């Protein structure tokens, strides 16, 4: 590894950041250990935390958080996503080039929303056998440390994707936004710290639902801003990512409606 590092430090004077997205939380040392691996291989790189509070093993929530944040990062950014219920199994680990950025993640749907919106420029399946770019011995339970962190560091250094594995087919997204008119059901992708309920409904001017039904309660009042909503009353609003949200002014919408991430909701068209 030291010879590889010398070669790429000499050829690249500046580096794009590495952005981390995990479900590891902040109670344990997992995130810090990943950053330690990255720093030991690439001490000059900036490491940015997107979020480490993804609901445990919630791939769709992570897919939303990645999709809603990546456009605001500079080109060349290496997104390292470790929400990986299948760690240690034969699930693939992919390195995709999309929108002039790199995405390193398990092939489990966490990239679906990004892939569904953008053309994939290249796709590589990471090889775990006899690789000089991962830590050894390889743990069956912590690929974030042994695979994702070191490869993320090397991608940032400019190591070409073919060094990590073989060219791969582009994964077909299984998770998609609800945008077709008359779709009857949707789901909750994320509940933010303010209690706003973020759904997977992506309205368009021609396909604008009349309302939603959550926990048996019909919500039909639309507002443009949070301040516009009447206090204590659930309202519909288009959030910053363009998805349909439910908010309650001066209150916690999710608690008020007894809603949880992943819960199904009904889309009302009339």
Secondary structure per residue as TSV (DSSP state, phi and psi in degrees):
chain	resnum	aa	ss	phi	psi
A	1	X	-	360.0	-35.8
A	2	X	H	-62.0	-38.7
A	3	X	H	-65.0	-39.4
A	4	X	H	-62.8	-44.7
A	5	X	H	-60.9	-44.5
A	6	X	H	-59.4	-42.0
A	7	X	H	-63.6	-43.4
A	8	X	H	-84.5	-27.0
A	9	X	H	-64.7	-36.3
A	10	X	H	-70.4	-29.7
A	11	X	H	-97.7	-14.6
A	12	X	-	-129.1	105.3
A	13	X	S	-77.6	-20.5
A	14	X	S	-134.3	155.9
A	15	X	-	-138.9	142.9
A	16	X	-	-75.7	157.2
A	17	X	-	-74.7	164.8
A	18	X	E	-108.3	126.6
A	19	X	E	-109.7	127.1
A	20	X	E	-106.1	134.8
A	21	X	E	-136.7	117.3
A	22	X	E	-142.9	173.2
A	23	X	S	-109.4	24.9
A	24	X	-	-78.2	-19.2
A	25	X	-	70.5	-169.0
A	26	X	S	-119.1	3.9
A	27	X	S	-81.3	-24.1
A	28	X	S	-112.5	-178.9
A	29	X	S	-94.6	7.6
A	30	X	H	-62.4	-48.4
A	31	X	H	-64.3	-44.9
A	32	X	H	-60.8	-36.9
A	33	X	H	-66.3	-42.6
A	34	X	H	-59.7	-43.5
A	35	X	H	-65.1	-33.9
A	36	X	H	-64.4	-42.0
A	37	X	H	-62.1	-46.6
A	38	X	H	-60.2	-44.9
A	39	X	H	-66.1	-33.5
A	40	X	H	-70.4	-27.9
A	41	X	H	-94.5	-30.3
A	42	X	-	-144.6	74.1
A	43	X	T	-64.3	-17.7
A	44	X	T	-91.2	-5.6
A	45	X	-	-81.7	145.6
A	46	X	-	-85.0	134.4
A	47	X	E	-112.8	124.0
A	48	X	E	-114.8	132.2
A	49	X	E	-91.2	115.5
A	50	X	E	-75.2	-55.4
A	51	X	E	-171.3	141.4
A	52	X	S	-122.6	14.5
A	53	X	-	-110.3	23.8
A	54	X	-	-57.0	137.2
A	55	X	-	-53.4	139.1
A	56	X	T	-49.0	121.3
A	57	X	T	62.6	21.5
A	58	X	-	-90.8	92.0
A	59	X	H	-65.4	-41.8
A	60	X	H	-67.0	-37.0
A	61	X	H	-64.8	-43.1
A	62	X	H	-63.4	-39.2
A	63	X	H	-60.5	-40.3
A	64	X	H	-65.6	-47.9
A	65	X	H	-62.1	-37.4
A	66	X	H	-67.0	-48.8
A	67	X	H	-60.8	-40.0
A	68	X	H	-77.5	-15.4
A	69	X	H	-109.0	-29.5
A	70	X	H	-61.0	-34.0
A	71	X	T	-62.5	-16.6
A	72	X	T	-95.4	8.1
A	73	X	S	-102.1	153.7
A	74	X	-	-67.7	154.4
A	75	X	T	-58.9	144.0
A	76	X	T	94.4	-14.1
A	77	X	-	-55.5	141.3
A	78	X	E	-104.5	110.9
A	79	X	E	-90.6	119.7
A	80	X	E	-110.0	111.7
A	81	X	E	-114.1	117.3
A	82	X	E	-124.4	79.4
A	83	X	-	-123.4	97.5
A	84	X	-	-139.9	72.4
A	85	X	T	-58.7	-25.1
A	86	X	T	-93.4	19.4
A	87	X	T	-54.0	135.0
A	88	X	T	89.2	-9.0
A	89	X	S	-93.4	-169.8
A	90	X	S	-88.3	13.5
A	91	X	-	-60.1	147.0
A	92	X	-	-79.0	154.2
A	93	X	E	-113.2	127.6
A	94	X	E	-113.3	146.5
A	95	X	E	-119.6	110.5
A	96	X	E	-111.1	144.8
A	97	X	E	-105.0	115.4
A	98	X	E	-139.6	131.7
A	99	X	T	51.7	40.2
A	100	X	T	62.0	26.5
A	101	X	E	-130.7	163.1
A	102	X	E	-108.3	139.9
A	103	X	E	-128.9	115.3
A	104	X	E	-111.9	117.3
A	105	X	E	-162.8	159.7
A	106	X	E	-68.0	150.6
A	107	X	S	-85.9	72.6
A	108	X	S	-132.7	12.3
A	109	X	S	105.9	-7.4
A	110	X	T	-68.7	-17.4
A	111	X	T	-99.5	2.8
A	112	X	H	-58.3	-46.2
A	113	X	H	-68.0	-35.4
A	114	X	H	-69.2	-47.4
A	115	X	H	-63.1	-35.0
A	116	X	H	-68.0	-20.6
A	117	X	H	-102.4	-20.1
A	118	X	S	-130.7	157.6
A	119	X	-	-79.4	131.4
A	120	X	E	-83.1	119.3
A	121	X	E	-79.1	-34.4
A	122	X	E	-158.4	154.8
A	123	X	E	-141.2	129.5
A	124	X	E	-129.1	134.4
A	125	X	E	-94.2	121.8
A	126	X	E	-72.1	130.3
A	127	X	-	-88.3	130.2
A	128	X	-	-99.8	-19.1
A	129	X	T	-84.7	127.9
A	130	X	T	56.0	36.5
A	131	X	-	-93.7	135.0
A	132	X	T	-87.7	1.1
A	133	X	T	-102.7	2.6
A	134	X	S	-121.8	162.7
A	135	X	-	-78.6	148.3
A	136	X	S	-131.4	138.4
A	137	X	S	-73.1	149.8
A	138	X	-	-83.9	121.1
A	139	X	-	-74.6	148.4
A	140	X	S	-85.3	-6.1
A	141	X	S	-122.6	-6.3
A	142	X	-	-139.5	65.6
A	143	X	H	-70.6	-19.3
A	144	X	I	-57.4	-41.1
A	145	X	I	-78.1	-45.6
A	146	X	I	-88.6	-23.7
A	147	X	I	-120.2	-58.5
A	148	X	I	-65.9	-46.0
A	149	X	H	-64.1	-50.4
A	150	X	H	-66.4	-41.0
A	151	X	H	-67.0	-38.8
A	152	X	H	-57.1	-41.8
A	153	X	H	-64.0	-42.8
A	154	X	H	-69.6	-36.0
A	155	X	H	-61.3	-43.2
A	156	X	H	-62.5	-31.1
A	157	X	H	-75.1	-13.1
A	158	X	T	103.6	9.2
A	159	X	-	-63.6	128.3
A	160	X	-	-68.7	151.1
A	161	X	G	-60.1	-31.3
A	162	X	G	-64.8	-15.8
A	163	X	G	-71.7	-21.6
A	164	X	T	-96.9	-15.7
A	165	X	E	170.8	-155.7
A	166	X	E	-106.4	154.7
A	167	X	E	-57.5	138.7
A	168	X	-	-122.8	158.5
A	169	X	-	-70.3	154.7
A	170	X	-	-80.2	125.6
A	171	X	-	-65.5	136.9
A	172	X	-	-82.9	124.8
A	173	X	-	-65.6	130.5
A	174	X	-	-94.1	-31.3
A	175	X	-	-95.6	124.0
A	176	X	-	-132.3	159.0
A	177	X	-	-74.5	153.3
A	178	X	B	-88.5	111.2
A	179	X	-	-135.9	-15.7
A	180	X	S	-74.2	133.9
A	181	X	T	-62.3	141.2
A	182	X	T	80.0	3.4
A	183	X	-	-61.5	129.0
A	184	X	-	-88.6	-28.3
A	185	X	E	-128.9	150.2
A	186	X	E	-142.2	-168.3
A	187	X	E	-150.4	168.4
A	188	X	E	-92.6	120.3
A	189	X	E	-84.0	-38.2
A	190	X	E	-161.2	146.9
A	191	X	E	-120.4	116.7
A	192	X	-	-80.9	175.7
A	193	X	T	-68.2	-13.3
A	194	X	T	-88.9	-4.5
A	195	X	-	91.6	1.0
A	196	X	-	-66.5	136.9
A	197	X	E	-96.6	114.0
A	198	X	E	-100.6	120.6
A	199	X	E	-101.9	173.2
A	200	X	S	-94.7	19.5
A	201	X	B	-86.0	123.5
A	202	X	-	-114.9	88.4
A	203	X	-	-68.7	153.6
A	204	X	B	-127.7	163.5
A	205	X	T	-55.8	-32.2
A	206	X	T	-87.3	-17.7
A	207	X	B	-127.6	74.0
A	208	X	-	-111.3	112.2
A	209	X	-	-63.7	154.8
A	210	X	S	-78.4	-26.0
A	211	X	E	179.2	-174.5
A	212	X	E	-132.4	156.1
A	213	X	E	-121.3	119.0
A	214	X	E	-124.9	126.1
A	215	X	T	53.7	35.8
A	216	X	T	81.9	-1.0
A	217	X	E	-102.2	126.7
A	218	X	E	-83.3	130.7
A	219	X	E	-122.4	114.8
A	220	X	-	-127.5	-6.6
A	221	X	-	-83.4	126.1
A	222	X	B	-101.5	143.8
A	223	X	-	-134.7	156.8
A	224	X	S	-90.6	-32.0
A	225	X	S	-134.0	161.3
A	226	X	T	-63.6	-37.8
A	227	X	T	-64.3	-28.9
A	228	X	T	-70.7	-21.9
A	229	X	S	-72.9	144.0
A	230	X	-	-71.4	141.3
A	231	X	B	-58.8	133.6
A	232	X	T	81.2	-1.3
A	233	X	-	-111.0	123.4
A	234	X	-	-61.7	133.4
A	235	X	E	-134.0	160.9
A	236	X	E	-97.8	140.8
A	237	X	E	-150.3	146.7
A	238	X	E	-85.5	117.7
A	239	X	-	-78.6	179.5
A	240	X	T	-64.5	-21.4
A	241	X	T	-94.3	1.2
A	242	X	S	87.9	7.0
A	243	X	-	-98.4	157.1
A	244	X	E	-77.1	128.7
A	245	X	E	-123.0	160.3
A	246	X	E	-116.6	128.1
A	247	X	E	-127.6	157.9
A	248	X	-	-133.7	116.8
A	249	X	B	-62.9	132.5
A	250	X	T	61.0	26.2
A	251	X	S	-157.3	177.7
A	252	X	-	-106.3	104.8
A	253	X	H	-59.2	-42.8
A	254	X	H	-63.8	-42.7
A	255	X	H	-68.4	-39.4
A	256	X	H	-63.8	-36.3
A	257	X	H	-99.4	3.1
A	258	X	T	54.3	44.5
A	259	X	-	-100.3	149.6
A	260	X	-	-134.1	155.4
A	261	X	T	-58.4	131.7
A	262	X	T	93.3	-12.5
A	263	X	-	-65.4	140.6
A	264	X	E	-75.3	150.5
A	265	X	E	-135.2	159.3
A	266	X	E	-105.2	135.3
A	267	X	E	-95.8	128.3
A	268	X	E	-104.7	123.2
A	269	X	-	-104.3	-10.3
A	270	X	-	-146.7	360.0
